[in-house]
Amino acid sequence: MPEIAAASGTAAPQGNAWTGHPKGSAAYGKILLGLAFAGVATFAQLYSTQAVLPIMATDLQVTAAEAALTISLATVGLAVTVIPWSFLADRIGRVKAMTWGISAATFFGLLVPLAPGFGMLLALRLLEGMALGGIPAIAIAYLNEEVNRAHAAMAAGSYVAGTTLGGLAGRLVAGPVGEMWGWRTAALAVSLLATVAAVLFLILIPRAKGFAATKAAGLRGAFATLGGHLRNPRLVALYVQAFLMMGGFVAVYNYLGFRLSAEPFALPATLISFIFLAYLSGTLTSRWAGALTARFGRRTVLLAGLVLMAAGLALTLTQVLALILAGLVIFTGGFFAAHSIGSGWTGSIATTGRAQAASLYNLAYYLGSSLIGWSGGLLFQSLGWTALALAITVMTFITAVTVVVVHPPRSAAARGLN
């Protein structure tokens, strides 16, 4: 399929014999650290309002589901731009595209606290998300091109670990600041944090060696590339996983704060922001998941993550705060283990058009965040937490069945790569 090859822009020509930076090299360390700061800048901004949704809802006199639109529109913006960003990255390079995206997002993020009303706030959040579309998919494509294949899964897990720290940092900053000085000051504090992380990313990230720029293939070539990925059932199964699991994950974090701020818990915003410390479990499991693939295979580790998600959700159905928090830690760890496998697996399965394969994963991922993350609020408002948790459990089961059917067990020799 010549059109797909022409649009791929995935690696340097074979004659260069580029095998990627090995684990332990200086460049490998700079790549992981630089992308970790990109993850901080991206995900601190993307979910910066999540820790102050109850405060925002009260201040702006909107419902829980309406307040959650500040999350959903940002992720919609990211979702609809990941594919255009991936094609731009094929022309100008991964690092330059990520630089443009992270710089624009930081600019819009600094404008968010100045929004005069709810409508303008939503518009700025949409633009911020559109700029952030230049980071997640391109980062995974960059990793697959620059890191030795034997360490690609571990590197992807390290990158996802960095994104969890970014999401955690943004929420931990926003919660206490928002309770003391309001959600606008909280948004400003997170934007300043993201600005520092963006500068560190620009300083650290090495020049690409495994990338070869491609000429524009036109709409026909673009659709051929995307269509080839969408006809691959192994990739589609990962896109289903991304849509359902990210949607459920965001719904849990969007509305658990509302549950804990109401009776019988009645927790203040600062204490509620500490629930995001559960992200640390994801920081650990995303790295562990990458390391365990060589022994057990991606399929087994991904399914184990889904089982952990379901087990954690079951604990949140109780009225005991300690059990709810323990369930959140287990749920979060399971999610990030599954996500680190799914996001890295796309680059391994796709032999051409890797940036576009990763972009489709991110499109599904953030559409799930937007649609399920928002609509879960309607379910929560009408039927309560139990109904929401059970709905997410059903989605987890559907995801597991899809993975089992589409991804058969691999031989021991192929586990690390398949």
Phi and psi in degrees as a GROMACS rama.xvg file:
@    title "Ramachandran Plot"
@    xaxis  label "Phi"
@    yaxis  label "Psi"
@TYPE xy
-58.2946  -36.0923  PRO-2
-64.8688  -37.1915  GLU-3
-67.2016  -44.3807  ILE-4
-61.8912  -38.2663  ALA-5
-66.6885  -26.7594  ALA-6
-95.9918  -1.24657  ALA-7
-69.6823  -54.6178  SER-8
54.9424  40.5827  GLY-9
-100.452  -24.4376  THR-10
-160.079  163.867  ALA-11
-68.553  157.898  ALA-12
-57.1249  153.424  PRO-13
-59.9191  -30.0868  GLN-14
-61.636  -23.1623  GLY-15
-74.4453  -16.4181  ASN-16
52.0849  37.1831  ALA-17
-77.6205  124.432  TRP-18
-111.464  -1.29179  THR-19
95.1428  156.849  GLY-20
-69.399  130.666  HIS-21
-78.8543  155.848  PRO-22
-59.5183  135.899  LYS-23
98.4166  -14.7093  GLY-24
-77.0423  159.93  SER-25
-62.4016  -41.1407  ALA-26
-65.5606  -39.7791  ALA-27
-58.1169  -46.1821  TYR-28
-63.7592  -40.3004  GLY-29
-66.5392  -37.6181  LYS-30
-61.029  -49.5838  ILE-31
-65.2706  -41.644  LEU-32
-69.2781  -42.1905  LEU-33
-62.5982  -44.6287  GLY-34
-69.8608  -27.9244  LEU-35
-63.4413  -42.1171  ALA-36
-68.3612  -33.4765  PHE-37
-63.2421  -39.1727  ALA-38
-63.6063  -40.0865  GLY-39
-61.9978  -49.5653  VAL-40
-61.5875  -39.2877  ALA-41
-71.8534  -54.3328  THR-42
-86.2646  -19.2581  PHE-43
-64.8389  -41.5731  ALA-44
-74.545  -42.9389  GLN-45
-59.1825  -40.7424  LEU-46
-112.331  26.5804  TYR-47
-63.5321  -26.58  SER-48
-88.2974  -8.68672  THR-49
-62.8822  -37.8635  GLN-50
-72.7883  -15.7027  ALA-51
-119.205  21.3369  VAL-52
-58.2646  -45.9365  LEU-53
-60.7437  -39.5659  PRO-54
-64.8275  -43.5651  ILE-55
-64.2787  -42.0235  MET-56
-61.1787  -40.7191  ALA-57
-68.9348  -45.8401  THR-58
-66.6232  -40.8614  ASP-59
-93.3849  -2.06569  LEU-60
56.6877  54.1049  GLN-61
-126.565  166.874  VAL-62
-80.0463  172.323  THR-63
-60.1101  -45.375  ALA-64
-65.6158  -36.5913  ALA-65
-68.3231  -41.5847  GLU-66
-60.9544  -36.9237  ALA-67
-66.9168  -13.6959  ALA-68
-63.3363  -24.1499  LEU-69
-65.9969  -24.6535  THR-70
-85.0461  -48.9254  ILE-71
-63.4016  -41.1113  SER-72
-69.4506  -34.1779  LEU-73
-63.8022  -41.8684  ALA-74
-75.1265  -30.012  THR-75
-61.904  -45.8674  VAL-76
-57.7318  -43.1262  GLY-77
-64.6607  -43.8682  LEU-78
-60.9253  -43.1132  ALA-79
-78.2035  -10.415  VAL-80
-110.122  -7.07543  THR-81
-62.9563  -36.7877  VAL-82
-71.5838  -48.5209  ILE-83
-57.3716  -39.032  PRO-84
-61.9765  -37.708  TRP-85
-65.8973  -38.4608  SER-86
-70.8121  -35.8433  PHE-87
-63.4566  -40.2021  LEU-88
-64.0091  -30.3175  ALA-89
-65.6313  -27.4895  ASP-90
-88.9661  -46.1269  ARG-91
-103.778  -10.2242  ILE-92
107.588  149.299  GLY-93
-64.4108  -47.6959  ARG-94
-65.791  -43.3175  VAL-95
-63.7131  -41.7126  LYS-96
-63.4896  -43.7776  ALA-97
-63.587  -36.8404  MET-98
-63.0984  -46.6134  THR-99
-60.1267  -45.4974  TRP-100
-64.1517  -47.1139  GLY-101
-68.8806  -31.9094  ILE-102
-70.2309  -44.6133  SER-103
-64.8782  -41.2778  ALA-104
-63.1323  -40.242  ALA-105
-63.7735  -38.6964  THR-106
-61.5736  -50.4642  PHE-107
-65.0641  -35.3295  PHE-108
-61.4472  -36.3585  GLY-109
-71.2678  -19.2164  LEU-110
-85.6782  -21.5035  LEU-111
-54.3139  -45.6947  VAL-112
-63.9902  -16.3345  PRO-113
-91.4398  -1.28014  LEU-114
-58.2768  125.181  ALA-115
-74.952  -20.2553  PRO-116
-154.112  177.558  GLY-117
-64.8873  -39.2702  PHE-118
-62.5265  -46.8312  GLY-119
-66.0543  -36.1327  MET-120
-58.8266  -45.7057  LEU-121
-64.2953  -39.3116  LEU-122
-63.6085  -43.2924  ALA-123
-66.8402  -37.8383  LEU-124
-65.3131  -36.5871  ARG-125
-62.8787  -47.0517  LEU-126
-63.9545  -39.1786  LEU-127
-60.7515  -44.1801  GLU-128
-64.7121  -38.963  GLY-129
-62.1267  -39.0009  MET-130
-67.7698  -37.8297  ALA-131
-69.7612  -14.8522  LEU-132
-59.879  -17.1777  GLY-133
-81.7545  5.53657  GLY-134
-108.723  -60.8174  ILE-135
-59.6985  -53.4674  PRO-136
-67.3389  -39.8469  ALA-137
-66.1138  -36.3451  ILE-138
-60.3496  -42.8175  ALA-139
-68.2719  -40.8582  ILE-140
-62.5093  -42.2547  ALA-141
-60.5119  -43.664  TYR-142
-59.9106  -45.4457  LEU-143
-66.8199  -23.9132  ASN-144
-89.3604  -29.9121  GLU-145
-101.676  -18.9714  GLU-146
-106.668  141.048  VAL-147
-52.8792  136.277  ASN-148
-55.7192  -34.2303  ARG-149
-64.2018  -21.8617  ALA-150
-114.42  9.44333  HIS-151
-64.0362  -42.6343  ALA-152
-64.3965  -41.0792  ALA-153
-66.4028  -39.0006  MET-154
-65.3342  -41.2514  ALA-155
-62.4049  -39.518  ALA-156
-63.4401  -38.401  GLY-157
-65.6644  -39.443  SER-158
-63.5671  -45.5969  TYR-159
-62.4076  -36.6182  VAL-160
-58.6925  -39.8793  ALA-161
-64.3199  -36.8433  GLY-162
-66.6626  -34.3638  THR-163
-66.0612  -39.2812  THR-164
-65.0334  -36.3795  LEU-165
-64.4096  -48.3033  GLY-166
-60.6596  -40.9846  GLY-167
-65.1691  -46.621  LEU-168
-59.8148  -44.7304  ALA-169
-60.7641  -41.9642  GLY-170
-72.3988  -39.8484  ARG-171
-68.0884  -31.2424  LEU-172
-73.1876  -44.7689  VAL-173
-67.1948  -40.1872  ALA-174
-58.972  -62.4422  GLY-175
-62.3394  -42.0074  PRO-176
-63.3953  -40.6124  VAL-177
-64.0484  -38.6844  GLY-178
-68.1127  -35.151  GLU-179
-82.1993  -41.7946  MET-180
-127.044  4.65452  TRP-181
98.7892  163.799  GLY-182
-69.3895  -26.863  TRP-183
-67.4504  -43.8661  ARG-184
-64.8959  -36.1798  THR-185
-62.1596  -43.9082  ALA-186
-63.0233  -39.0043  ALA-187
-64.8146  -42.7234  LEU-188
-61.3587  -42.6414  ALA-189
-66.196  -39.949  VAL-190
-63.7565  -37.4866  SER-191
-66.7855  -40.2933  LEU-192
-59.6621  -44.3922  LEU-193
-64.796  -35.2303  ALA-194
-62.3192  -44.5768  THR-195
-62.3247  -44.0174  VAL-196
-63.9013  -38.582  ALA-197
-63.7266  -40.9747  ALA-198
-63.5648  -42.2233  VAL-199
-64.6408  -37.4478  LEU-200
-59.1941  -46.8994  PHE-201
-62.7594  -33.4926  LEU-202
-73.9543  -39.6003  ILE-203
-87.5115  -35.2884  LEU-204
-64.8954  126.489  ILE-205
-74.8723  157.433  PRO-206
-64.7206  139.543  ARG-207
-68.5279  138.223  ALA-208
-116.353  -20.915  LYS-209
-100.897  10.1612  GLY-210
-106.701  137.609  PHE-211
-125.059  120.687  ALA-212
-63.1337  148.944  ALA-213
-122.081  155.588  THR-214
-79.3503  154.876  LYS-215
-60.6353  132.688  ALA-216
-94.4035  -0.688403  ALA-217
77.9801  175.482  GLY-218
-62.744  -37.2305  LEU-219
-62.2791  -46.1717  ARG-220
-65.3599  -38.34  GLY-221
-62.7939  -47.1192  ALA-222
-66.7467  -32.5745  PHE-223
-64.5485  -41.4295  ALA-224
-62.8655  -49.9364  THR-225
-65.9122  -40.5769  LEU-226
-63.0524  -37.6278  GLY-227
-60.8457  -39.9884  GLY-228
-68.5985  -39.3819  HIS-229
-73.5329  -14.8683  LEU-230
-90.8914  -1.5403  ARG-231
-94.1174  107.29  ASN-232
-61.7303  -28.3479  PRO-233
-66.951  -38.2712  ARG-234
-72.2985  -41.5692  LEU-235
-60.6524  -38.2903  VAL-236
-60.1877  -38.365  ALA-237
-70.4689  -32.9598  LEU-238
-68.7471  -37.602  TYR-239
-62.4781  -45.4153  VAL-240
-57.7233  -45.7182  GLN-241
-61.2667  -44.7829  ALA-242
-63.0264  -51.1602  PHE-243
-72.2639  -44.1497  LEU-244
-75.0789  -39.0643  MET-245
-67.2582  -38.3958  MET-246
-59.7655  -46.615  GLY-247
-64.8841  -39.8243  GLY-248
-62.0867  -48.2602  PHE-249
-66.1776  -37.8107  VAL-250
-60.6836  -41.7412  ALA-251
-59.9034  -48.6829  VAL-252
-74.8849  -27.741  TYR-253
-65.216  -41.5554  ASN-254
-110.424  -11.0082  TYR-255
-64.3061  -34.7114  LEU-256
-61.1972  -39.4311  GLY-257
-65.2533  -39.4307  PHE-258
-64.0395  -43.596  ARG-259
-75.7766  -21.6012  LEU-260
-80.8104  -15.7632  SER-261
-94.5864  172.179  ALA-262
-66.7413  148.257  GLU-263
-89.3562  4.86698  PRO-264
-88.9148  -48.8765  PHE-265
51.4573  47.4591  ALA-266
-82.3186  143.416  LEU-267
-73.0582  165.148  PRO-268
-60.8005  -37.637  ALA-269
-62.3149  -44.4981  THR-270
-67.1439  -38.1696  LEU-271
-63.527  -35.0372  ILE-272
-63.0784  -23.4042  SER-273
-71.5056  -14.2529  PHE-274
-62.987  -22.4367  ILE-275
-73.1864  -8.59475  PHE-276
-61.8702  -19.1196  LEU-277
-59.1738  -21.4078  ALA-278
-58.7422  -25.6028  TYR-279
-61.7563  -31.0254  LEU-280
-64.2583  -35.4731  SER-281
-69.4281  -33.8196  GLY-282
-59.345  -41.4098  THR-283
-73.2665  -49.5743  LEU-284
-69.2899  -29.3694  THR-285
-66.6975  -36.7949  SER-286
-73.651  -42.4168  ARG-287
-60.9844  -41.8497  TRP-288
-58.9742  -44.5982  ALA-289
-61.2748  -40.9722  GLY-290
-69.89  -32.839  ALA-291
-77.2139  -14.0145  LEU-292
-63.5123  -33.2999  THR-293
-63.9912  -28.6956  ALA-294
-92.4334  -42.9507  ARG-295
-109.833  -14.8959  PHE-296
91.2214  152.382  GLY-297
-62.9615  -41.1768  ARG-298
-57.4765  -49.6497  ARG-299
-64.7181  -42.366  THR-300
-67.6129  -39.5288  VAL-301
-62.3974  -45.6308  LEU-302
-63.1342  -37.1189  LEU-303
-62.8216  -38.5588  ALA-304
-62.3095  -39.9769  GLY-305
-65.9819  -37.9772  LEU-306
-62.8931  -42.3846  VAL-307
-62.5298  -39.0834  LEU-308
-59.495  -47.1817  MET-309
-64.2405  -40.3321  ALA-310
-64.8388  -42.1131  ALA-311
-64.0691  -41.8426  GLY-312
-60.4142  -37.6832  LEU-313
-60.1056  -38.2286  ALA-314
-68.9049  -28.3461  LEU-315
-72.8634  -8.32489  THR-316
-77.3272  -10.7238  LEU-317
-79.1294  173.926  THR-318
-105.501  11.5698  GLN-319
-97.3118  118.086  VAL-320
-58.746  -41.4496  LEU-321
-62.0029  -39.8509  ALA-322
-70.2604  -36.9965  LEU-323
-61.3008  -45.2308  ILE-324
-67.1468  -39.2163  LEU-325
-63.366  -41.1706  ALA-326
-62.6167  -37.6865  GLY-327
-65.3306  -39.1144  LEU-328
-63.0588  -45.7013  VAL-329
-65.273  -45.2932  ILE-330
-58.306  -46.4262  PHE-331
-65.7949  -43.6262  THR-332
-60.556  -42.792  GLY-333
-64.0159  -40.526  GLY-334
-62.7546  -48.535  PHE-335
-71.4719  -28.2049  PHE-336
-63.1331  -47.37  ALA-337
-65.0292  -41.3745  ALA-338
-66.6229  -41.2501  HIS-339
-63.3238  -35.6079  SER-340
-69.933  -48.5536  ILE-341
-61.8303  -44.472  GLY-342
-67.3125  -41.4001  SER-343
-72.5457  -30.2007  GLY-344
-65.6218  -32.9187  TRP-345
-59.3415  -41.987  THR-346
-68.4651  -26.141  GLY-347
-78.3509  -39.3585  SER-348
-71.632  -42.2049  ILE-349
-78.94  116.785  ALA-350
-88.7147  -19.7288  THR-351
-133.455  158.697  THR-352
60.0609  41.6431  GLY-353
-62.645  -39.2458  ARG-354
-61.9358  -37.8905  ALA-355
-72.9944  -36.4587  GLN-356
-61.4654  -44.163  ALA-357
-67.8645  -33.8795  ALA-358
-66.5663  -39.4234  SER-359
-63.9058  -37.7874  LEU-360
-60.0196  -46.7304  TYR-361
-69.5449  -32.8222  ASN-362
-59.3311  -49.2219  LEU-363
-63.6484  -41.2899  ALA-364
-58.828  -49.0102  TYR-365
-85.4248  -22.2927  TYR-366
-66.3035  -39.0941  LEU-367
-61.7228  -43.4446  GLY-368
-57.9748  -43.6056  SER-369
-71.1964  -52.5992  SER-370
-76.4448  -51.591  LEU-371
-75.0551  -36.611  ILE-372
-59.8218  -34.9465  GLY-373
-82.767  -50.3299  TRP-374
-66.3286  -24.7632  SER-375
-59.1912  -28.3645  GLY-376
-66.7895  -34.9451  GLY-377
-64.682  -40.9769  LEU-378
-66.2537  -43.2579  LEU-379
-63.4465  -43.1347  PHE-380
-66.7098  -32.9779  GLN-381
-92.4493  -35.9557  SER-382
-121.948  -9.75513  LEU-383
95.6732  178.68  GLY-384
-64.0203  -40.1244  TRP-385
-58.4503  -43.7185  THR-386
-63.572  -41.1402  ALA-387
-64.9056  -45.8087  LEU-388
-63.6096  -40.3632  ALA-389
-66.6687  -37.3152  LEU-390
-63.8677  -40.5219  ALA-391
-69.1861  -34.6283  ILE-392
-62.8017  -41.1217  THR-393
-62.2361  -41.0225  VAL-394
-64.7318  -35.5941  MET-395
-64.0601  -41.1862  THR-396
-63.9057  -43.6182  PHE-397
-60.2926  -42.3741  ILE-398
-61.4387  -46.0414  THR-399
-61.8645  -42.6983  ALA-400
-62.7233  -42.3857  VAL-401
-60.0614  -44.7981  THR-402
-65.1523  -42.5856  VAL-403
-61.5476  -42.4633  VAL-404
-72.4783  -43.9753  VAL-405
-85.9282  -30.8659  VAL-406
-110.666  89.9782  HIS-407
-67.754  158.472  PRO-408
-58.8378  143.536  PRO-409
-104.144  161.33  ARG-410
-65.6317  160.163  SER-411
-58.5559  -36.5498  ALA-412
-69.4825  -27.3124  ALA-413
-96.6333  -3.96119  ALA-414
-59.9907  -42.1556  ARG-415
-65.3926  -24.1653  GLY-416
-107.946  -12.254  LEU-417
